[in-house]
């Protein structure tokens, strides 16, 4: 079965819209849509939900493209959504760090202890490590031809798994309720996408005797 390029584009944009609406809905529902109480501490979690959700769609589309139309051109979709993801992953921690600093808690990593318990600080740092991995991947136009670049791609894959752990431990919106199940579904699908990707790479480049 082959999907047309147009169909894949519709799926990509439609799925991106769906996961974004789900993220916005569960976020707004968490404070009963009382925007009068909206501040940096309430807003920054939404940015993280949206960033991961859109990146998740990138992995899903990579799988669908590989299975149903490897030559389909989705560059325009990836270009626009990648810019959105970059904005979101920078603003997600940036907004929190700025508000903590403004409230007199200083700079990280010390400021994190005032927002989460000391035992959870490691999961915050896990998220920060993932952020740096994503930013490295955004440098692809400059470093794609460098010998270390394949490792950067593997680190980006690992970062997605790190964010799953980070969010399940710290994200109030994903720790319970129906959206917790949605997040677990995202995690399972992500494992499938990564597994298939590594399987195909291994199949195409078997170990030489």
C-alpha positions as a Markdown table, in Angstrom:
| # | Residue | x | y | z |
|---|---|---|---|---|
| 1 | Unk | 0.0 | 0.0 | 0.0 |
| 2 | Unk | 1.3 | 3.4 | -0.9 |
| 3 | Unk | 0.1 | 6.8 | 0.4 |
| 4 | Unk | 0.3 | 9.8 | -1.8 |
| 5 | Unk | 2.4 | 12.8 | -0.8 |
| 6 | Unk | -0.7 | 14.9 | -0.4 |
| 7 | Unk | -2.2 | 12.3 | 1.9 |
| 8 | Unk | 0.9 | 12.2 | 4.1 |
| 9 | Unk | 0.9 | 16.0 | 4.3 |
| 10 | Unk | -2.8 | 15.9 | 5.4 |
| 11 | Unk | -2.0 | 13.3 | 8.0 |
| 12 | Unk | 1.1 | 15.3 | 9.3 |
| 13 | Unk | -0.8 | 18.6 | 9.7 |
| 14 | Unk | -3.9 | 16.9 | 11.0 |
| 15 | Unk | -2.1 | 14.9 | 13.6 |
| 16 | Unk | -0.1 | 17.9 | 14.6 |
| 17 | Unk | -3.4 | 19.8 | 15.1 |
| 18 | Unk | -4.9 | 16.9 | 17.1 |
| 19 | Unk | -2.0 | 16.5 | 19.6 |
| 20 | Unk | -1.8 | 20.3 | 20.0 |
| 21 | Unk | -5.6 | 20.5 | 20.8 |
| 22 | Unk | -5.3 | 17.7 | 23.3 |
| 23 | Unk | -2.4 | 19.4 | 25.0 |
| 24 | Unk | -4.2 | 22.8 | 25.1 |
| 25 | Unk | -7.4 | 21.2 | 26.4 |
| 26 | Unk | -5.8 | 19.2 | 29.3 |
| 27 | Unk | -3.7 | 22.2 | 30.2 |
| 28 | Unk | -6.7 | 24.6 | 30.2 |
| 29 | Unk | -8.9 | 22.2 | 32.0 |
| 30 | Unk | -6.3 | 21.8 | 34.8 |
| 31 | Unk | -7.1 | 25.4 | 36.0 |
| 32 | Unk | -10.7 | 25.5 | 34.8 |
| 33 | Unk | -9.9 | 27.9 | 32.1 |
| 34 | Unk | -9.6 | 30.8 | 34.6 |
| 35 | Unk | -7.1 | 32.9 | 32.5 |
| 36 | Unk | -7.2 | 35.7 | 35.1 |
| 37 | Unk | -4.8 | 33.5 | 37.1 |
| 38 | Unk | -2.6 | 32.8 | 34.2 |
| 39 | Unk | 1.1 | 33.5 | 34.8 |
| 40 | Unk | 4.5 | 32.0 | 33.9 |
| 41 | Unk | 4.1 | 29.1 | 36.3 |
| 42 | Unk | 0.9 | 28.1 | 34.6 |
| 43 | Unk | 1.9 | 28.8 | 31.0 |
| 44 | Unk | 5.3 | 27.1 | 30.8 |
| 45 | Unk | 4.0 | 23.5 | 31.2 |
| 46 | Unk | 1.8 | 24.0 | 28.0 |
| 47 | Unk | 4.9 | 24.9 | 26.0 |
| 48 | Unk | 6.6 | 21.6 | 27.0 |
| 49 | Unk | 3.5 | 19.6 | 26.2 |
| 50 | Unk | 3.2 | 21.2 | 22.7 |
| 51 | Unk | 7.0 | 20.8 | 22.0 |
| 52 | Unk | 7.0 | 17.1 | 22.8 |
| 53 | Unk | 3.7 | 16.5 | 21.0 |
| 54 | Unk | 5.0 | 18.1 | 17.8 |
| 55 | Unk | 8.3 | 16.3 | 17.9 |
| 56 | Unk | 6.4 | 13.0 | 18.5 |
| 57 | Unk | 4.5 | 13.7 | 15.3 |
| 58 | Unk | 7.8 | 14.1 | 13.5 |
| 59 | Unk | 8.8 | 10.6 | 14.5 |
| 60 | Unk | 5.4 | 9.2 | 13.5 |
| 61 | Unk | 5.6 | 10.8 | 10.1 |
| 62 | Unk | 9.1 | 9.4 | 9.7 |
| 63 | Unk | 7.7 | 5.9 | 10.2 |
| 64 | Unk | 4.7 | 6.4 | 7.9 |
| 65 | Unk | 6.9 | 8.0 | 5.2 |
| 66 | Unk | 9.3 | 5.1 | 5.4 |
| 67 | Unk | 6.5 | 2.5 | 5.2 |
| 68 | Unk | 4.2 | 4.1 | 2.6 |
| 69 | Unk | 6.1 | 6.6 | 0.5 |
| 70 | Unk | 9.8 | 7.0 | 1.1 |
| 71 | Unk | 10.2 | 9.6 | -1.6 |
| 72 | Unk | 7.4 | 11.9 | -0.3 |
| 73 | Unk | 8.5 | 15.5 | 0.2 |
| 74 | Unk | 7.5 | 16.7 | 3.6 |
| 75 | Unk | 10.3 | 19.3 | 3.9 |
| 76 | Unk | 7.9 | 22.3 | 4.2 |
| 77 | Unk | 5.9 | 20.6 | 7.0 |
| 78 | Unk | 9.1 | 19.8 | 8.9 |
| 79 | Unk | 10.5 | 23.3 | 8.3 |
| 80 | Unk | 7.5 | 25.1 | 9.8 |
| 81 | Unk | 6.9 | 22.7 | 12.7 |
| 82 | Unk | 10.6 | 22.5 | 13.5 |
| 83 | Unk | 10.7 | 26.3 | 13.9 |
| 84 | Unk | 7.7 | 26.1 | 16.2 |
| 85 | Unk | 9.4 | 23.3 | 18.3 |
| 86 | Unk | 12.6 | 25.3 | 18.6 |
| 87 | Unk | 10.6 | 28.3 | 19.9 |
| 88 | Unk | 8.7 | 26.1 | 22.4 |
| 89 | Unk | 11.7 | 24.1 | 23.8 |
| 90 | Unk | 13.5 | 27.4 | 24.4 |
| 91 | Unk | 10.6 | 29.2 | 26.0 |
| 92 | Unk | 9.4 | 26.2 | 28.1 |
| 93 | Unk | 12.4 | 26.2 | 30.5 |
| 94 | Unk | 13.3 | 29.8 | 29.8 |
| 95 | Unk | 10.0 | 31.1 | 31.1 |
| 96 | Unk | 10.3 | 29.1 | 34.3 |
| 97 | Unk | 13.9 | 30.1 | 34.9 |
| 98 | Unk | 13.0 | 33.8 | 34.4 |
| 99 | Unk | 10.1 | 33.7 | 36.8 |
| 100 | Unk | 12.1 | 31.9 | 39.5 |
| 101 | Unk | 14.9 | 34.4 | 39.1 |
| 102 | Unk | 12.4 | 37.3 | 39.2 |
| 103 | Unk | 10.8 | 35.8 | 42.4 |
| 104 | Unk | 14.2 | 35.9 | 44.1 |
| 105 | Unk | 15.2 | 32.2 | 43.9 |
| 106 | Unk | 18.4 | 32.8 | 41.9 |
| 107 | Unk | 19.7 | 30.8 | 39.0 |
| 108 | Unk | 19.8 | 27.1 | 38.3 |
| 109 | Unk | 20.4 | 24.6 | 39.5 |
| 110 | Unk | 19.8 | 26.1 | 42.9 |
| 111 | Unk | 16.5 | 27.7 | 41.8 |
| 112 | Unk | 15.0 | 24.3 | 40.8 |
| 113 | Unk | 15.0 | 23.2 | 44.4 |
| 114 | Unk | 12.5 | 26.0 | 45.2 |
| 115 | Unk | 10.1 | 24.7 | 42.5 |
| 116 | Unk | 10.5 | 21.0 | 42.9 |
| 117 | Unk | 11.7 | 18.9 | 45.9 |
| 118 | Unk | 15.4 | 18.2 | 46.1 |
| 119 | Unk | 14.7 | 14.5 | 45.2 |
| 120 | Unk | 13.1 | 15.6 | 41.9 |
| 121 | Unk | 15.9 | 17.9 | 40.8 |
| 122 | Unk | 17.6 | 15.2 | 38.9 |
| 123 | Unk | 14.5 | 14.9 | 36.6 |
| 124 | Unk | 14.7 | 18.6 | 36.0 |
| 125 | Unk | 18.3 | 18.3 | 35.0 |
| 126 | Unk | 17.3 | 15.4 | 32.8 |
| 127 | Unk | 15.0 | 17.7 | 30.9 |
| 128 | Unk | 17.7 | 20.3 | 30.6 |
| 129 | Unk | 20.1 | 17.7 | 29.1 |
| 130 | Unk | 17.4 | 16.8 | 26.6 |
| 131 | Unk | 17.1 | 20.4 | 25.7 |
| 132 | Unk | 20.8 | 20.7 | 24.9 |
| 133 | Unk | 20.5 | 17.6 | 22.8 |
| 134 | Unk | 17.6 | 19.1 | 20.8 |
| 135 | Unk | 19.5 | 22.3 | 20.3 |
| 136 | Unk | 22.4 | 20.3 | 19.0 |
| 137 | Unk | 20.1 | 18.6 | 16.5 |
| 138 | Unk | 18.9 | 22.0 | 15.3 |
| 139 | Unk | 22.4 | 22.7 | 14.2 |
| 140 | Unk | 22.0 | 20.1 | 11.5 |
| 141 | Unk | 22.5 | 22.6 | 8.5 |
| 142 | Unk | 26.0 | 23.4 | 9.8 |
| 143 | Unk | 27.2 | 20.1 | 11.1 |
| 144 | Unk | 25.4 | 17.5 | 9.0 |
| 145 | Unk | 28.5 | 16.5 | 7.1 |
| 146 | Unk | 30.7 | 16.2 | 10.1 |
| 147 | Unk | 31.8 | 12.7 | 11.3 |
| 148 | Unk | 30.2 | 13.1 | 14.7 |
| 149 | Unk | 26.7 | 13.9 | 13.2 |
| 150 | Unk | 25.3 | 10.3 | 13.3 |
| 151 | Unk | 26.0 | 10.4 | 17.1 |
| 152 | Unk | 24.0 | 13.7 | 17.3 |
| 153 | Unk | 21.0 | 11.9 | 15.8 |
| 154 | Unk | 21.3 | 9.1 | 18.3 |
| 155 | Unk | 21.5 | 11.6 | 21.1 |
| 156 | Unk | 18.3 | 13.3 | 19.8 |
| 157 | Unk | 16.5 | 10.0 | 19.9 |
| 158 | Unk | 17.7 | 9.4 | 23.5 |
| 159 | Unk | 16.5 | 12.9 | 24.4 |
| 160 | Unk | 13.0 | 12.1 | 23.4 |
| 161 | Unk | 13.0 | 9.1 | 25.8 |
| 162 | Unk | 14.5 | 11.4 | 28.5 |
| 163 | Unk | 11.6 | 13.8 | 28.0 |
| 164 | Unk | 9.1 | 11.0 | 28.5 |
| 165 | Unk | 10.7 | 10.2 | 31.9 |
| 166 | Unk | 11.0 | 13.9 | 32.7 |
| 167 | Unk | 7.4 | 14.6 | 32.0 |
| 168 | Unk | 6.0 | 11.6 | 33.8 |
| 169 | Unk | 7.9 | 12.5 | 36.9 |
| 170 | Unk | 7.3 | 16.3 | 36.9 |
| 171 | Unk | 4.4 | 17.1 | 34.5 |
| 172 | Unk | 1.2 | 17.6 | 36.6 |
| 173 | Unk | -0.9 | 17.2 | 33.4 |
| 174 | Unk | 0.5 | 13.8 | 32.5 |
| 175 | Unk | 0.7 | 12.1 | 35.9 |
| 176 | Unk | -2.9 | 11.2 | 36.1 |
| 177 | Unk | -6.2 | 11.0 | 34.3 |
| 178 | Unk | -7.0 | 10.3 | 30.7 |
| 179 | Unk | -4.0 | 12.4 | 29.4 |
| 180 | Unk | -1.7 | 10.1 | 31.3 |
| 181 | Unk | -2.9 | 7.2 | 29.2 |
| 182 | Unk | -2.5 | 9.4 | 26.1 |
| 183 | Unk | 1.1 | 10.1 | 27.1 |
| 184 | Unk | 1.8 | 6.4 | 27.7 |
| 185 | Unk | 0.4 | 5.8 | 24.2 |
| 186 | Unk | 2.8 | 8.5 | 22.8 |
| 187 | Unk | 5.7 | 6.6 | 24.6 |
| 188 | Unk | 4.7 | 3.2 | 23.1 |
| 189 | Unk | 4.4 | 4.6 | 19.6 |
| 190 | Unk | 7.7 | 6.4 | 20.0 |
| 191 | Unk | 9.4 | 3.1 | 21.0 |
| 192 | Unk | 7.9 | 1.5 | 17.9 |
| 193 | Unk | 9.1 | 4.4 | 15.6 |
| 194 | Unk | 12.6 | 4.2 | 17.1 |
| 195 | Unk | 12.6 | 0.4 | 17.0 |
| 196 | Unk | 11.6 | 0.3 | 13.3 |
| 197 | Unk | 14.2 | 3.0 | 12.5 |
| 198 | Unk | 17.0 | 1.0 | 14.1 |
| 199 | Unk | 15.8 | -2.2 | 12.6 |
| 200 | Unk | 15.9 | -0.8 | 9.0 |
| 201 | Unk | 19.3 | 0.7 | 9.6 |
| 202 | Unk | 20.6 | -2.6 | 10.9 |
| 203 | Unk | 19.0 | -4.5 | 8.0 |
| 204 | Unk | 20.6 | -2.2 | 5.4 |
| 205 | Unk | 24.0 | -2.3 | 7.1 |
| 206 | Unk | 24.5 | -5.8 | 8.5 |
| 207 | Unk | 27.7 | -6.6 | 10.4 |
| 208 | Unk | 30.4 | -7.7 | 8.1 |
| 209 | Unk | 32.1 | -11.0 | 8.8 |
